[in-house]
Amino acid sequence: MKTTEIRELSTPDLLERIDTEKTMLVRMRLNHAITPLDNTQKLKEAKLTVARLLTELRSREMKQKSK
């Protein structure tokens, strides 16, 4: 997910997306522990997506506090 797409999301949508991405990451890690994934790069991409979402959420919080 690109940062431009993330910025277009509303805050409730952002929170929901963070929740779903985290659960997908946990599932992928569990699946990888049982049977190795074909493409382990997907784990890295999922972690980066979660980090991008959390960064956008934090920046919105900081903007709100500064007002």
C-alpha positions in Angstrom: 0.0 0.0 0.0 1.4 3.3 -1.0 1.7 6.3 1.3 -0.6 8.4 -1.0 -3.3 5.7 -0.6 -2.8 5.7 3.2 -3.2 9.5 3.5 -6.5 9.3 1.7 -8.0 7.0 4.3 -10.1 8.4 7.1 -9.0 7.8 10.7 -11.5 5.0 11.4 -10.6 3.3 8.2 -7.0 3.7 9.1 -7.5 2.0 12.4 -9.5 -0.8 10.8 -6.8 -1.3 8.2 -4.1 -1.5 10.9 -6.0 -4.2 12.7 -6.5 -6.3 9.6 -2.9 -5.9 8.5 -1.6 -6.9 11.9 -3.8 -10.1 11.9 -2.6 -10.9 8.4 1.0 -10.6 9.5 0.5 -12.9 12.5 -1.2 -15.5 10.3 1.6 -15.3 7.7 4.2 -15.7 10.5 2.4 -18.8 11.9 2.0 -20.3 8.4 5.7 -19.7 7.8 6.6 -21.4 11.0 4.6 -24.5 10.0 5.5 -24.6 6.3 7.9 -22.2 4.7 6.4 -19.5 2.5 7.3 -19.5 -1.2 8.1 -15.8 -1.0 9.4 -14.6 2.3 9.5 -11.0 1.0 5.8 -10.9 1.7 6.6 -10.9 5.5 8.8 -7.8 5.0 6.2 -6.0 2.9 3.5 -6.7 5.5 5.7 -5.3 8.3 6.4 -2.2 6.2 2.7 -1.7 5.5 1.9 -1.8 9.2 4.7 0.6 10.0 3.4 3.0 7.3 -0.1 2.9 8.7 1.1 3.4 12.2 3.3 6.3 11.1 0.4 8.0 9.4 -1.8 7.5 12.5 0.9 9.0 14.7 1.3 12.0 12.4 -2.4 12.7 12.6 -2.3 12.6 16.4 0.6 15.0 16.4 -1.2 17.4 14.1 -4.3 17.3 16.2 -2.3 18.0 19.4 -0.6 21.0 17.8 -3.9 22.7 17.0 
